[in-house]
Every structure is written in structure tokens, then in C-alpha cells.
């Protein structure tokens, strides 16, 4: 969808393409990472997200994996990105091979987990397929981290095809861990889990998420609180 003009219609069509065949949608795009843009999905794309989690995969819900953004040098915050901070997406950040916060990384509360990606010049980048039937060893940024996360999540779905989109959120949180990731903002939340605005709950662990998925008991549907206005404010 990125080879022409990007509109709400184009985004919605991309996010809802073959939802009974495509189980995981991996996205490494979003608003400008310029430190001043606040933007997110418009009406049709929002509807595509909601329809995906309610109707995709036979009602189990499409899995949307999103790169958290590469605007760290511009002091950008992924909280200002309405795609990666959506309740319907799994927001994935990056760590360098040595466990450092990359220069491009954006820190925010919506980040759920982390995979490896590029760092400084002396640190390795990501190997992947490339154009013209070639490979590259220079894929970089959170744009490389999100597809790695999608692959790990695919392994969990292979282990248990009955996982819902909400189950996957639980599995990611429960099996990600701080490991050797270096940052000063690790804190313990109310349920005793280490969490960071740079890394979320930490590195995704393919072995752990598959093991937990195999005998996982499905969580209930999403709860909604609806308020009715009884009087117009003056």
C-alpha cells in the first residue's frame, strides 16, 4: 500500500484484506516520526481494526503487529501514533544486539514488547529477503522488529490455533522479559511485572510463548463500559 497515495480507503482495504486467510498483519508504517505530528487511523481504518478483531480468523480476531516508530532522534513519542497505541495492535520496539536502546527508538507507554534490530555502526543489522530475489543484511529500525515479532506470534498460533487476539496480548505480556536490556526506566507495575517505556515488557521469547500457548485457556471477551449523558453540560 506504500507505493502510491495513502488514503483512509487504502489503509482500510489493506487492514481488512482476506481476514479469513491472513491471520497476522505486520505493519511498519505510520505518521511522520518528526516529533510534532499527532495522527492515527481515520474512520474507515478504525472500522477495519474493529472488524478485524471481531470477525477475522473465524471470529478469533486478526492479529495486528505494529512497529513502534523510528523518531527517537526527533524526540518523537509513539503515544502520539494512533496506530501503534491502538488497543487492537501489538506495539513492538527494538533493542540493539548488545541490549541498548537504539538511537531511533521512541519511548512510550503503549509499547508492549521488543525484538532485536539495528544499532550503532559496530552492531549487527537484520538479515531478510529483499527485492529482485535477493537477500539483505542491512534491514534496520523498528520496521525490522515488528516482522520478527509477527514470526514469533505465528509460532504461537501454530501451537494453538484457537488463540484469540486478546489471548495473544496476554501471552506476549506474560512471556516477554527484561533479559539484558539496558535502560533506567524499568519499573515494577501493580501486578509485579517489570515494564519499561523503551522496551515494554521486554524481549519476546519464542520458546516461552509457544510453551504457554500450547495449554492456554482462552480469556473472556473484551469488556466495555458505556456511559450515557443524562444532561447536556452548560
C-alpha positions in Angstrom: 0.0 0.0 0.0 3.0 2.3 0.3 3.7 2.6 -3.5 1.2 5.4 -4.1 -1.1 7.9 -2.4 -2.1 6.6 1.1 -5.7 7.4 2.0 -8.2 6.2 4.6 -9.7 3.9 2.0 -6.3 2.4 1.0 -5.5 1.8 4.7 -8.8 0.2 5.4 -8.6 -2.1 2.4 -5.1 -3.2 3.4 -6.0 -3.9 7.1 -9.0 -5.9 6.0 -7.6 -7.9 3.1 -8.7 -11.6 3.2 -9.2 -11.7 7.0 -10.1 -15.3 7.0 -6.9 -16.2 5.2 -4.4 -13.7 6.6 -4.0 -14.3 10.4 -1.3 -11.7 11.2 -1.0 -8.2 9.7 2.5 -6.8 10.2 2.8 -3.1 9.7 5.9 -0.9 9.7 4.4 2.4 8.8 2.5 5.3 10.4 2.5 9.1 10.9 5.7 11.1 10.3 8.3 10.5 13.0 9.1 14.2 13.2 8.5 14.9 16.9 5.4 17.1 16.3 2.9 15.0 14.3 -0.1 13.6 16.2 -2.1 11.3 13.9 -3.8 8.0 13.6 -6.3 5.9 11.7 -9.3 7.7 10.3 -12.9 6.5 10.2 -12.6 3.6 7.7 -9.3 2.3 9.1 -10.7 2.4 12.7 -13.6 0.3 11.4 -11.2 -2.1 9.8 -9.4 -2.6 13.1 -12.6 -3.3 14.9 -14.0 -5.6 12.2 -10.6 -7.4 12.2 -10.6 -8.3 15.9 -14.3 -9.2 15.9 -14.6 -11.1 12.6 -11.1 -12.1 11.5 -9.9 -15.7 11.7 -13.4 -17.0 12.1 -14.2 -14.7 15.0 -11.0 -15.3 16.9 -9.7 -11.9 15.7 -7.0 -10.7 13.3 -3.6 -10.1 14.9 -2.2 -6.6 14.1 1.6 -6.2 14.9 2.9 -2.6 14.6 6.3 -1.1 14.7 6.6 1.5 17.5 8.4 4.1 15.3 11.8 5.4 14.5 11.6 9.0 15.6 13.8 8.8 18.7 16.3 11.3 17.4 13.5 13.8 17.0 12.2 13.1 20.5 9.1 11.6 18.9 6.7 9.7 21.2 4.8 6.6 19.9 1.9 7.6 22.2 1.2 10.2 19.5 0.8 7.5 16.9 -2.8 6.3 16.8 -1.8 3.1 15.1 0.8 1.8 17.4 -1.0 3.0 20.5 -4.3 1.3 19.5 -5.8 -1.3 21.8 -6.1 -3.5 18.8 -2.4 -3.6 17.9 0.7 -5.2 19.4 3.3 -2.4 19.5 6.9 -3.6 19.1 10.1 -1.7 19.9 13.7 -2.5 19.2 16.9 -3.4 21.1 20.4 -3.5 19.7 22.3 -6.8 19.8 24.1 -5.6 23.0 20.8 -4.8 24.7 21.0 -1.0 24.3 18.2 1.4 23.4 18.7 2.3 19.7 19.2 5.9 18.7 15.9 5.8 16.7 13.8 4.2 19.4 10.7 6.0 20.7 9.8 5.6 24.4 6.1 5.5 25.3 3.6 3.6 27.4 1.9 1.9 24.5 5.0 -0.3 23.7 4.2 -3.9 24.6 7.4 -5.8 23.8 10.7 -5.8 22.0 12.8 -7.7 19.4 16.3 -7.2 18.2 17.2 -4.8 15.4 19.9 -2.4 14.3 22.0 -0.2 16.5 25.3 1.7 16.1 27.7 1.2 13.2 29.5 -1.6 15.0 26.4 -3.5 15.8 24.7 -6.0 13.5 21.6 -5.3 11.5 18.8 -7.7 10.4 19.0 -10.3 7.6 15.9 -10.7 5.5 14.6 -11.1 1.9 15.0 -8.2 -0.5 13.9 -7.0 -3.9 14.9 -8.9 -7.2 15.1 -12.3 -5.5 18.0 -11.2 -3.2 18.7 -11.0 0.5 20.0 -8.2 2.6 21.8 -8.0 5.9 21.1 -4.3 6.4 17.4 -4.1 7.4 17.0 -1.6 10.3 14.8 0.1 12.8 11.5 -0.9 14.4 10.5 -1.7 10.8 12.6 -4.8 11.2 11.4 -5.6 14.7 7.7 -5.8 14.0 8.1 -8.6 11.4 10.3 -10.6 13.8 7.5 -10.3 16.4 5.0 -11.4 13.8 7.0 -14.5 13.1 7.2 -15.4 16.8 3.4 -14.8 17.2 2.9 -17.1 14.2 4.7 -19.9 16.0 2.3 -19.4 19.0 -0.7 -19.7 16.6 0.7 -22.9 15.2 1.0 -24.3 18.7 -2.7 -23.3 19.4 -4.9 -22.3 16.5 -7.7 -21.3 18.9 -6.0 -18.3 20.4 -7.9 -15.0 20.2 -6.5 -11.6 19.6 -6.8 -10.9 23.3 -5.1 -14.2 24.2 -2.1 -13.1 22.2 -1.9 -9.8 24.2 -1.8 -11.9 27.4 0.8 -14.3 26.0 3.1 -11.5 24.8 3.0 -9.8 28.2 3.4 -13.0 30.3 6.4 -14.4 28.3 8.4 -11.2 27.4 11.2 -10.5 29.9 13.8 -7.7 30.6 16.7 -10.1 30.0 19.9 -8.0 29.4 18.0 -4.9 28.1 19.6 -1.8 29.4 17.6 1.3 30.4 17.0 3.4 33.5 13.2 3.3 33.3 12.5 -0.3 34.3 9.7 -0.2 36.9 7.6 -2.9 38.6 3.9 -2.4 37.9 0.8 -3.3 40.0 0.9 -7.0 39.2 4.6 -7.3 39.8 5.9 -7.3 36.2 8.9 -5.3 35.1 7.9 -2.8 32.4 9.7 0.0 30.5 8.7 2.8 28.2 11.6 1.8 26.0 11.1 -1.9 25.8 7.5 -2.6 27.1 7.6 -5.9 29.0 10.9 -6.9 27.4 12.3 -9.3 24.8 9.8 -11.6 23.1 10.7 -15.2 23.9 9.7 -17.6 21.1 10.2 -20.7 23.2 8.3 -19.4 26.2 5.3 -18.1 24.2 4.9 -21.4 22.3 5.1 -23.4 25.5 2.5 -21.2 27.2 0.3 -21.2 24.1 0.0 -24.9 23.9 -2.2 -25.3 27.0 -3.6 -21.8 27.2 -7.1 -21.3 28.5 -8.9 -18.6 26.5 -9.6 -15.3 28.2 -13.1 -13.7 28.0 -14.2 -11.1 25.5 -13.2 -7.5 25.9 -15.3 -5.6 28.4 -16.8 -2.3 27.5 -18.0 0.5 29.8 -20.6 2.7 28.2 -21.7 6.0 29.8 -24.9 7.8 28.8 -25.2 11.6 29.2 -28.2 12.5 31.3 -27.9 16.2 30.8 -26.1 18.5 28.4 -23.3 20.4 30.1 -23.9 24.2 30.3 
